Amino acid sequence: MRLIDDIMIKVAAVTAVLLMVWAIVFYAAITDEMVDEIDDSLELTAENIITDFLAGESNPPQETGSNNSYSIKKATASLSSSYPYYKFEDRDIWIDDKDETEPARVLSMVFKDKDNQAYLLEVATPTFDIADLKRTLLLMIAILYALLFLAVLMTAYFAVEKSMQPLYSMLGWMDSFNLRNNNGPFKNETGITEFRQLIEAANNQVKRMTDMYERQNQFVDNAAHEMQTPLAIAMNRIEELQQNPELDESTLDSLAGIKAPLRRLSRLHRDMLNLSRIENGAYIDRQDINIRDLIAPMAEDFQDIFSEKGLEYSISGNRETTVNMNAALAELLFGNLLRNAWLHTSPGGKIEISWDGREFSVSNSGEAPLDGNIIFERFRHNSKSPNSSGLGLAICRSICTRYGFSIEYSYKKNKHFFTILISL
């Protein structure tokens, strides 16, 4: 969930509760005020009727046509002593003009004349129009607060989104940031204190990462060059000693035993250096490379070592298929796949090289499938292949990642398939 969505959900919940409570209070206050006004009107009408009655003046007719009515009846002494001065209640009254009952607000009170005769006065006013007014008022309040709720949410959304722009910009910058192509620090142009602190912390962290990355690259380059010379010297010295006719068979075997791990160390050093350079973006130049023109001479170079193991190989593909990439990386990519097939094919097996459109595939016979989840990781080499550095397939994946290709492994019909899907 986005931060702005989480904020808006909380704002909506709080706003809805507050508006609902306020709407209830407002509606109750308005309706209560309406009832108070009716009660005051009934009291005033009752006082006028009593005044006229006690003065002996004629009272207005009990049915006025204005939805108001009253009645005066003699009251017993017990009723007079127990009745409150004012009593308001809601009841249904008969309306002669409509020949039906209607809800009404009724004021009841007891008064006495100069002869101490008690009378019960009831003044009523129908409230059916008030009920309609309440319903209308309730509807208008609901519409008003719904519009107010939407207005508050929209205002809050645009305000929060505007305030969050520095965060979104920084997230986009961090998402596109690449240590190989440092775009520089993020411009801190916001006036919000928390965002300024966050951007400053992010810039400081990126600077530390960039410095560490550059020092690491420098160390790898220096270490590679420093290792290259002593390895070459050691290999040359061993080869010179092997040419000495005075050495016995045991010594020659010992030298061969020393030369084998040195050769593997030299290959490991070369692969690590290549992998480092690929990840650091050292190979920049690109050109269109015809796959057949690249694979055919490469397969011929492998023919001798294929023959030593009695391997058969075949090449098939579209003559016009090209790939746009660095020439050195192309040789490294396809060469590593061929070398991997040679290392992991049993004597007498078969290697097939094919491409069709944007798909390039190298397959070799094998007895059991490999673990596709780890096969492209570094130093995941087969213990049965001591000549493998464990970096060949990792280099292939790194090259494919650099150019947006994908490399996949599958096992079908007792064959290992390594397939590269070349993007346009």
C-alpha positions as CSV (number, residue, x, y, z in Angstrom):
1,M,0.0,0.0,0.0
2,R,1.3,3.5,-0.9
3,L,1.9,5.9,1.9
4,I,-0.6,8.4,0.5
5,D,-3.3,5.7,0.4
6,D,-2.6,4.8,4.0
7,I,-2.8,8.5,5.0
8,M,-6.1,9.0,3.1
9,I,-7.7,5.9,4.7
10,K,-6.9,7.3,8.1
11,V,-8.1,10.8,7.2
12,A,-11.3,9.4,5.7
13,A,-12.0,7.3,8.8
14,V,-11.5,10.3,11.2
15,T,-13.4,12.7,9.0
16,A,-16.3,10.4,8.6
17,V,-16.6,9.9,12.4
18,L,-16.3,13.6,13.1
19,L,-18.8,14.6,10.5
20,M,-21.3,11.8,11.5
21,V,-21.1,12.9,15.2
22,W,-21.5,16.6,14.2
23,A,-24.4,15.8,11.9
24,I,-26.2,13.9,14.6
25,V,-25.6,16.7,17.1
26,F,-26.7,19.3,14.6
27,Y,-29.8,17.5,13.6
28,A,-30.8,16.9,17.2
29,A,-30.2,20.5,18.1
30,I,-32.3,21.8,15.2
31,T,-35.2,19.4,15.8
32,D,-35.1,20.2,19.5
33,E,-35.2,23.9,18.7
34,M,-38.2,23.3,16.5
35,V,-40.1,21.4,19.3
36,D,-39.2,24.2,21.7
37,E,-40.7,26.8,19.3
38,I,-43.9,24.7,19.1
39,D,-44.1,24.4,22.8
40,D,-43.7,28.1,23.3
41,S,-46.4,28.8,20.7
42,L,-48.7,26.4,22.6
43,E,-48.0,28.0,25.9
44,L,-48.8,31.5,24.5
45,T,-52.0,30.2,22.9
46,A,-53.0,28.6,26.2
47,E,-52.4,31.8,28.2
48,N,-54.5,33.8,25.7
49,I,-57.3,31.3,25.9
50,I,-57.3,31.2,29.7
51,T,-57.2,35.0,29.9
52,D,-60.2,35.3,27.6
53,F,-62.1,32.6,29.4
54,L,-61.6,34.0,32.8
55,A,-62.4,37.5,31.6
56,G,-65.7,36.2,30.2
57,E,-64.8,37.1,26.7
58,S,-65.6,34.9,23.9
59,N,-62.9,32.4,22.9
60,P,-62.0,31.6,19.3
61,P,-63.7,28.6,17.9
62,Q,-62.2,25.3,18.8
63,E,-61.6,24.4,15.2
64,T,-59.9,27.4,13.4
65,G,-59.0,25.7,10.2
66,S,-55.4,26.4,10.9
67,N,-54.6,22.9,12.2
68,N,-54.8,24.2,15.8
69,S,-57.6,23.2,18.2
70,Y,-58.3,23.3,21.9
71,S,-60.8,22.1,24.4
72,I,-61.9,23.2,27.9
73,K,-63.5,20.7,30.3
74,K,-64.3,20.9,34.0
75,A,-61.8,19.0,36.1
76,T,-62.4,17.1,39.3
77,A,-60.7,18.1,42.6
78,S,-58.5,15.0,42.5
79,L,-57.3,15.7,39.0
80,S,-56.7,19.3,39.8
81,S,-54.5,18.5,42.8
82,S,-52.4,15.9,40.9
83,Y,-52.1,17.5,37.5
84,P,-48.8,19.3,36.7
85,Y,-49.0,23.0,35.7
86,Y,-47.8,22.2,32.1
87,K,-47.8,18.9,30.4
88,F,-46.6,18.3,26.8
89,E,-47.1,15.1,24.9
90,D,-47.3,13.7,21.4
91,R,-50.6,12.0,20.5
92,D,-52.9,11.4,17.6
93,I,-55.9,13.8,17.4
94,W,-59.1,13.7,15.2
95,I,-59.2,16.3,12.4
96,D,-62.8,16.9,11.3
97,D,-61.8,18.6,8.1
98,K,-59.8,15.6,7.0
99,D,-62.0,13.0,8.7
100,E,-58.9,11.3,10.1
101,T,-56.4,11.3,12.9
102,E,-53.1,13.1,12.6
103,P,-50.1,13.2,14.9
104,A,-50.1,16.4,17.1
105,R,-48.2,18.1,19.9
106,V,-50.6,18.6,22.8
107,L,-50.3,21.0,25.8
108,S,-52.5,20.0,28.8
109,M,-52.9,22.2,31.9
110,V,-55.4,22.8,34.7
111,F,-56.5,26.3,35.8
112,K,-59.3,27.6,38.1
113,D,-61.8,30.4,37.9
114,K,-62.7,32.9,40.6
115,D,-65.2,30.4,42.0
116,N,-62.3,27.9,42.4
117,Q,-63.7,25.7,39.7
118,A,-61.0,23.7,38.1
119,Y,-60.8,23.3,34.3
120,L,-58.7,21.1,32.1
121,L,-57.4,22.9,29.0
122,E,-55.9,21.0,26.1
123,V,-54.3,22.9,23.2
124,A,-53.1,20.9,20.2
125,T,-51.3,21.6,17.0
126,P,-50.8,18.8,14.3
127,T,-47.2,17.9,13.7
128,F,-47.4,16.1,10.3
129,D,-45.9,19.1,8.6
130,I,-43.1,19.1,11.1
131,A,-42.3,15.4,10.4
132,D,-42.0,16.3,6.7
133,L,-39.7,19.2,7.6
134,K,-37.6,16.9,9.7
135,R,-37.2,14.4,6.9
136,T,-36.3,17.2,4.5
137,L,-33.8,18.6,7.0
138,L,-32.3,15.2,7.5
139,L,-31.9,14.6,3.7
140,M,-30.3,18.1,3.2
141,I,-27.9,17.5,6.1
142,A,-26.9,14.1,4.6
143,I,-26.3,15.6,1.2
144,L,-24.4,18.6,2.7
145,Y,-22.1,16.4,4.8
146,A,-21.5,13.9,2.0
147,L,-20.3,16.8,-0.2
148,L,-18.3,18.2,2.6
149,F,-16.7,14.8,3.2
150,L,-15.7,14.5,-0.4
151,A,-14.4,18.0,-0.5
152,V,-12.3,17.4,2.6
153,L,-10.9,14.2,1.2
154,M,-10.1,15.7,-2.2
155,T,-8.4,18.7,-0.6
156,A,-6.4,16.5,1.7
157,Y,-5.4,14.2,-1.1
158,F,-4.0,16.9,-3.3
159,A,-2.4,18.6,-0.4
160,V,-0.7,15.4,0.8
161,E,0.3,14.4,-2.8
162,K,1.9,17.8,-3.3
163,S,3.8,17.5,0.0
164,M,4.9,13.9,-1.0
165,Q,6.4,14.9,-4.3
166,P,10.0,15.2,-2.9
167,L,9.7,11.6,-1.6
168,Y,8.4,10.3,-4.9
169,S,11.2,12.1,-6.8
170,M,13.8,10.7,-4.5
171,L,12.4,7.1,-4.8
172,G,12.5,7.5,-8.6
173,W,16.1,8.7,-8.4
174,M,17.1,5.8,-6.1
175,D,15.4,3.3,-8.4
176,S,17.3,4.5,-11.4
177,F,20.6,4.9,-9.6
178,N,23.4,2.7,-10.8
179,L,26.9,2.5,-9.2
180,R,28.4,2.1,-12.6
181,N,26.9,5.3,-13.9
182,N,26.7,7.6,-11.0
183,N,24.1,10.3,-11.6
184,G,25.4,12.5,-8.7
185,P,23.5,13.4,-5.5
186,F,19.8,14.0,-5.4
187,K,18.9,17.7,-5.5
188,N,17.5,18.7,-2.1
189,E,15.0,21.4,-2.9
190,T,12.1,20.7,-0.5
191,G,11.2,22.9,2.5
192,I,9.9,20.0,4.6
193,T,12.3,19.3,7.4
194,E,11.8,15.5,7.5
195,F,12.2,15.1,3.8
196,R,15.4,17.3,3.8
197,Q,16.8,15.0,6.5
198,L,15.8,11.9,4.6
199,I,17.3,13.2,1.3
200,E,20.5,14.2,3.0
201,A,20.9,10.8,4.7
202,A,20.3,9.1,1.3
203,N,22.9,11.2,-0.4
204,N,25.4,10.5,2.3
205,Q,24.7,6.8,2.1
206,V,25.0,6.8,-1.7
207,K,28.3,8.7,-1.5
208,R,29.7,6.1,0.9
209,M,28.5,3.2,-1.4
210,T,30.0,4.9,-4.4
211,D,33.4,5.4,-2.7
212,M,33.4,1.8,-1.5
213,Y,32.5,0.6,-5.0
214,E,35.3,2.6,-6.6
215,R,37.9,1.4,-4.0
216,Q,36.7,-2.2,-4.6
217,N,37.1,-1.9,-8.3
218,Q,40.5,-0.3,-7.9
219,F,41.6,-3.1,-5.6
220,V,40.3,-5.8,-8.0
221,D,42.2,-4.3,-10.9
222,N,45.4,-3.9,-8.9
223,A,45.2,-7.4,-7.5
224,A,44.5,-8.8,-10.9
225,H,47.5,-7.2,-12.5
226,E,49.8,-8.1,-9.5
227,M,48.7,-11.7,-9.7
228,Q,49.1,-12.0,-13.4
229,T,52.9,-11.6,-13.5
230,P,53.9,-14.1,-10.8
231,L,51.5,-16.7,-12.3
232,A,53.0,-16.3,-15.7
233,I,56.5,-16.5,-14.3
234,A,55.7,-19.7,-12.3
235,M,54.1,-21.3,-15.4
236,N,57.1,-20.5,-17.6
237,R,59.6,-21.8,-15.0
238,I,57.7,-25.1,-14.7
239,E,57.6,-25.5,-18.5
240,E,61.4,-24.8,-18.6
241,L,62.0,-27.4,-16.0
242,Q,59.9,-29.9,-17.8
243,Q,62.2,-29.5,-20.8
244,N,65.2,-30.5,-18.8
245,P,66.3,-34.0,-20.0
246,E,68.1,-34.7,-16.7
247,L,64.9,-34.8,-14.7
248,D,63.5,-38.3,-13.8
249,E,60.0,-39.4,-14.3
250,S,59.0,-38.8,-10.6
251,T,60.1,-35.2,-10.8
252,L,58.3,-34.6,-14.0
253,D,55.1,-36.0,-12.5
254,S,55.5,-33.7,-9.6
255,L,56.0,-30.7,-11.9
256,A,52.9,-31.7,-13.8
257,G,51.0,-31.9,-10.5
258,I,52.1,-28.4,-9.7
259,K,51.3,-27.0,-13.2
260,A,47.7,-28.3,-13.2
261,P,46.5,-26.2,-10.2
262,L,48.6,-23.2,-11.4
263,R,46.8,-23.5,-14.8
264,R,43.4,-23.6,-12.9
265,L,44.4,-20.6,-10.8
266,S,45.4,-18.7,-13.9
267,R,42.0,-19.5,-15.5
268,L,40.2,-18.5,-12.3
269,H,42.2,-15.3,-12.2
270,R,41.2,-14.5,-15.8
271,D,37.6,-15.3,-15.3
272,M,37.4,-13.2,-12.1
273,L,39.0,-10.3,-14.0
274,N,36.5,-10.7,-16.9
275,L,33.6,-10.9,-14.5
276,S,34.7,-7.7,-12.7
277,R,35.2,-5.8,-15.9
278,I,31.8,-6.9,-17.3
279,E,30.0,-5.7,-14.1
280,N,32.0,-2.5,-14.1
281,G,30.9,-1.7,-17.7
282,A,34.4,-1.8,-19.1
283,Y,33.2,-3.2,-22.5
284,I,31.5,-0.2,-24.2
285,D,31.8,-0.7,-27.9
286,R,29.1,-2.5,-29.8
287,Q,28.7,-3.9,-33.3
288,D,26.5,-6.2,-35.3
289,I,28.0,-9.7,-35.1
290,N,26.9,-12.6,-37.4
291,I,26.4,-15.6,-35.1
292,R,27.4,-18.1,-37.8
293,D,30.6,-16.2,-38.6
294,L,31.4,-16.2,-34.9
295,I,30.5,-19.8,-34.0
296,A,31.9,-21.6,-37.0
297,P,35.6,-20.8,-36.4
298,M,35.1,-21.1,-32.7
299,A,33.8,-24.7,-33.1
300,E,36.8,-25.5,-35.3
301,D,39.1,-24.4,-32.6
302,F,37.3,-26.7,-30.2
303,Q,37.4,-29.6,-32.7
304,D,40.7,-31.0,-31.3
305,I,39.6,-31.1,-27.7
306,F,36.2,-32.5,-28.8
307,S,38.0,-35.3,-30.7
308,E,40.1,-36.2,-27.6
309,K,36.9,-37.2,-25.8
310,G,35.3,-38.7,-28.9
311,L,32.6,-36.1,-29.0
312,E,30.4,-35.4,-31.9
313,Y,29.1,-31.9,-32.6
314,S,26.8,-30.2,-35.1
315,I,26.0,-26.6,-36.0
316,S,22.7,-25.4,-37.5
317,G,21.1,-22.0,-37.8
318,N,20.0,-19.0,-39.8
319,R,23.0,-17.6,-41.7
320,E,21.7,-14.0,-41.4
321,T,21.1,-13.9,-37.6
322,T,23.1,-11.1,-35.9
323,V,23.5,-9.8,-32.4
324,N,24.5,-6.3,-31.5
325,M,27.1,-6.4,-28.6
326,N,30.7,-6.0,-27.8
327,A,32.8,-8.4,-29.9
328,A,35.0,-9.5,-27.0
329,L,32.0,-10.2,-24.8
330,A,30.3,-12.1,-27.7
331,E,33.4,-14.4,-28.0
332,L,33.4,-14.8,-24.2
333,L,29.7,-15.6,-24.0
334,F,29.5,-18.2,-26.7
335,G,33.0,-19.6,-26.0
336,N,32.0,-20.2,-22.4
337,L,28.9,-22.1,-23.4
338,L,30.9,-24.3,-25.8
339,R,33.6,-24.9,-23.2
340,N,31.0,-25.7,-20.6
341,A,29.4,-28.3,-23.0
342,W,32.9,-29.9,-23.6
343,L,33.7,-30.1,-19.8
344,H,30.4,-31.7,-18.9
345,T,29.9,-34.1,-21.7
346,S,30.9,-37.7,-21.1
347,P,33.3,-39.4,-23.7
348,G,31.4,-40.4,-26.8
349,G,28.6,-37.9,-26.2
350,K,27.2,-35.3,-28.6
351,I,27.1,-31.5,-28.6
352,E,24.5,-29.6,-30.7
353,I,24.8,-25.8,-31.5
354,S,21.8,-24.2,-33.0
355,W,20.0,-20.8,-33.4
356,D,16.7,-19.8,-34.8
357,G,15.6,-16.1,-35.0
358,R,16.5,-14.6,-31.6
359,E,17.1,-17.9,-29.8
360,F,20.5,-19.5,-29.5
361,S,21.0,-22.9,-27.9
362,V,23.8,-25.2,-26.9
363,S,22.9,-28.8,-25.8
364,N,25.0,-31.7,-24.7
365,S,24.2,-35.2,-23.7
366,G,24.0,-35.9,-19.9
367,E,22.8,-38.5,-17.5
368,A,21.0,-36.4,-14.9
369,P,19.5,-32.9,-14.7
370,L,21.3,-30.1,-12.9
371,D,19.9,-27.7,-10.3
372,G,18.7,-24.8,-12.4
373,N,18.3,-22.6,-9.3
374,I,22.1,-22.5,-8.5
375,I,23.8,-23.4,-11.8
376,F,24.4,-19.8,-12.8
377,E,25.8,-18.8,-9.4
378,R,29.5,-18.2,-8.9
379,F,31.8,-21.2,-8.0
380,R,29.0,-23.7,-8.6
381,H,31.1,-26.1,-10.6
382,N,30.8,-29.8,-11.0
383,S,33.2,-31.7,-8.7
384,K,33.8,-34.2,-11.6
385,S,35.3,-31.4,-13.7
386,P,38.4,-30.1,-12.0
387,N,39.3,-27.9,-15.0
388,S,36.2,-25.8,-14.4
389,S,36.7,-22.5,-12.5
390,G,33.0,-22.3,-11.5
391,L,32.6,-18.9,-13.1
392,G,31.9,-19.7,-16.7
393,L,28.1,-19.7,-16.5
394,A,28.1,-16.8,-14.0
395,I,30.0,-14.8,-16.6
396,C,27.4,-15.8,-19.3
397,R,24.6,-14.6,-17.1
398,S,26.4,-11.4,-16.3
399,I,26.9,-10.7,-20.0
400,C,23.3,-11.5,-20.8
401,T,22.1,-9.2,-18.0
402,R,24.3,-6.4,-19.4
403,Y,22.6,-6.6,-22.8
404,G,19.0,-7.4,-21.6
405,F,19.2,-11.0,-22.8
406,S,18.0,-14.0,-20.8
407,I,19.7,-17.3,-20.3
408,E,17.8,-20.4,-19.3
409,Y,18.7,-24.0,-18.4
410,S,16.5,-27.1,-19.1
411,Y,16.9,-30.9,-19.3
412,K,15.0,-32.8,-22.0
413,K,15.5,-36.2,-23.5
414,N,18.8,-36.9,-21.7
415,K,20.2,-33.6,-22.8
416,H,21.3,-30.4,-21.1
417,F,20.1,-27.2,-22.9
418,F,21.4,-23.7,-22.3
419,T,19.3,-21.3,-24.2
420,I,19.9,-17.5,-24.8
421,L,16.9,-15.4,-25.8
422,I,18.4,-12.4,-27.6
423,S,16.3,-9.2,-27.4
424,L,16.2,-6.9,-30.3
